[in-house]
Amino acid sequence: MNYIKTLLYLWQLKRNEKKTVEEISSLQTKKLKRLLHYAYKHSAYYRNSFERAGITAEMIDSTPISAFPVMDKSVLMSQFEEIITVPNITQEEIRNFDERVTTNKKLFKDRYHIVHSSGSTGIPKYFVYDKNAWNSMLLGIIRGALWNMSMSQIIKFLAQGPRIIYIAATDGRYGGAMAVGDGIDGVGAKQIYLDINTPLDEWISTVKEFKPNMIIGYPSAVKILAELVEKGDLDLKVLRIVTCGEPLGASLRKYIKGVFDANVINFYGASESLSLGVESSPKEGMLLFDDMNIIEIQNGEMYLTCLYNFVQPLIRYRLSDQLTLKAPNAESRYPFTRAVGLLGRNEDILWFQDGNGKQEFLHPLAVEGFCIEGFRDYQFRQISPDTFEMLVEVSDHTLQENVQSEVLWQMRDILRGKGLDYVQFYVKFVSEILPEPKTGKKRLILTDTEVTR
C-alpha cells in the first residue's frame, strides 16, 4: 500500500474505535459468517470437519461459533494442504522455500508472505498470508503502534519524520520483523533493524548514528537499550515506545517509561494472527481487536478465529496463551474486549507437588504486578518439586534489602492463595537478566542447571 491508501484505510479502521459494542459485535458476526462460508467452500479440511460436527452449509449462519470444531497446531501441520484454500501450495514447498531463500522480503510464489514459528519443538509451523490478509494485518499493527492518537495527530507525527528502530530477532521469517518493516514502509518512515544478538558496541554505534525517535522491540531488548541510556552511553529523545513479543510487567514498564519519558504501548500478536490487541495502560488492560479476530476462553483454553486470513483460515484454533476476558462496560473508552490477568503461554508454568502427590501450578506472570522500587526484572528457576528460586535484577544494589523483603512478602501471599504454603523459595540477585541468544526473548523459567549473569 502506498502512503495515501495506508492513511485512508487506517482512518476507516480507526472508525471502529468509536462504534458501540453492539456495532462491533455485528461487524464481527458478519465477518465470521463470510469466513465460515468461504472455508466450507474452499477448504477440504473445514468442509469435512464441519459436516462431521453436523453443520451443513445451510446451517452455518444459524450455528453459534461454540458449536464449530476446534483445531490445534498438530492438526495444522498434519492437515496443512487440506486447510489451505488455494491450490498448489504444500508444506514441503514452503519449507524448501524457507531454507533456500533467506531474505524475508521475498514472496513465496511471488504472491504469499510466509511467517514461521518453531515454538518449543523446533519444528517450523508455517502461516500463509496473501496480499489482502497481510495488508489487513499491517493496518492493525499500525493502529496499535499509534494507539490513542487521532488521525490528525497521526498525520502530524508522520510529518515529523519518524525514525524507527526495531530491536528483536531479525534473522528469519519472524512475523514481527516482517510486519514492522512493511508497516513502516507503508507510513513512509525511516527504519533500521537491530538484531538482539548484535554486540553491545555495535548497538551503541548504530543507535548513535541513526538517532531513532521511536523504538519497537521485545521488552527485554528495550530494557537493554534503556540501560545504555541510563549509563550515559546513549542520549536519545524518544516520542513513543512499542513493546511486543514478550509479556511486559508493571515494573519493567515503569522503568522503560521513566528512562525515556515516552509513551509505552504494549502490542499483542502471534504468528497465527499478528494483530491481536494493544495495551496503553496496565489499569485499562489489554484491548483485543474484536474487529479483526474472535478470541474465546473455554475451560481455561484459548481459541482464536482470525477474521481476515482467507488463504489459511484458522477457526477456533487453540493457542497456549492464558488470559481472562472481560467485556467492555459503560466506563470503557473503547468497544473492545479486555484481556485481564495473565498474558503468557501455559508452557511457562511452574508445577509443584506436595508429600501426598497433589499437584498445583504457579504462573511466573503472577508477579507482573509487582511494583517495588528498584525491582527491574525477574526469572524463575525450579529446583525441585517443592522448591524454586526467583532471580531478581535491581536498578540499585543499595535497594536489595528492601526489594528482597517486599518480594518475599508478596510472593508468600501469592503462594498462600494458591495453597502452596509448603513450597520453599529463595530470592537470588543477579547482575543482569538477558534474552536467550537463539530467540532473542527472555525466558520466564530456567532449568535447575542454567545460569544467568
C-alpha positions, 0 to 999 in steps of 0.5 A: 500500500502506498502512503495515501491508501495506508492513511485512508484505510487506517482512518476507516479502521480507526472508525471502529474505535468509536462504534458501540459494542453492539456495532462491533459485535455485528461487524464481527458476526458478519465477518465470521459468517463470510469466513465460515462460508468461504472455508466450507467452500474452499477448504477440504479440511473445514468442509469435512470437519464441519459436516462431521460436527453436523453443520451443513452449509445451510446451517452455518449462519444459524450455528453459534461459533461454540458449536464449530470444531476446534483445531490445534497446531498438530492438526495444522501441520498434519492437515496443512494442504487440506486447510489451505484454500488455494491450490498448489501450495504444500508444506514441503514447498514452503519449507524448501522455500524457507531454507533456500531463500533467506531474505524475508522480503521475498514472496513465496510464489511471488504472491504469499508472505510466509511467517514461521514459528518453531515454538518449543519443538523446533519444528517450523509451523508455517502461516500463509498470508496473501496480499489482502490478509497481510495488508489487513494485518499491517493496518492493525499493527499500525493502529496499535503502534499509534494507539490513542492518537487521532488521525490528525495527530497521526498525520502530524507525527508522520510529518515529523519524520519518524525514525524507527528502530526495531530491536528483536530477532531479525534473522528469519521469517519472524512475523514481527520483523516482517510486519514492522518493516512493511508497516513502516514502509507503508507510513513512509518512515525511516527504519533500521533493524537491530538484531538482539544478538548484535554486540553491545558496541555495535548497538551503541554505534548504530543507535548513535548514528541513526538517532531513532525517535521511536523504538519497537522491540521485545521488552527485554531488548528495550530494557537493554537499550534503556540501560545504555541510556541510563549509563550515559552511553546513549542520549536519545529523545524518544516520542513513543515506545512499542513493546511486543513479543514478550509479556511486559510487567508493571515494573519493567514498564515503569522503568522503560517509561521513566528512562525515556519519558515516552509513551509505552504501548504494549502490542499483542500478536502471534504468528497465527494472527499478528494483530491481536490487541494493544495495551496503553495502560496496565489499569485499562488492560489489554484491548483485543481487536474484536474487529479483526479476530474472535478470541474465546476462553473455554475451560481455561483454553484459548481459541482464536478465529482470525477474521481476515486470513482467507488463504489459511483460515484458522477457526477456533484454533487453540493457542497456549496463551492464558488470559481472562476476558472481560467485556467492555462496560459503560466506563470503557473508552473503547468497544473492545474486549479486555484481556485481564490477568495473565498474558503468557503461554501455559508452557511457562508454568511452574508445577509443584507437588506436595508429600501426598502427590497433589499437584498445583501450578504457579504462573511466573506472570503472577508477579507482573504486578509487582511494583517495588522500587528498584525491582527491574526484572525477574526469572524463575528457576525450579529446583525441585518439586517443592522448591524454586528460586526467583532471580531478581535484577535491581536498578540499585544494589543499595535497594536489595534489602528492601526489594528482597523483603517486599518480594518475599512478602508478596510472593508468600501471599501469592503462594498462600492463595494458591495453597502452596504454603509448603513450597520453599523459595529463595530470592537470588540477585543477579547482575543482569537478566538477558534474552536467550541468544537463539530467540532473542526473548527472555525466558520466564523459567530456567532449568535447575542447571542454567545460569544467568549473569 
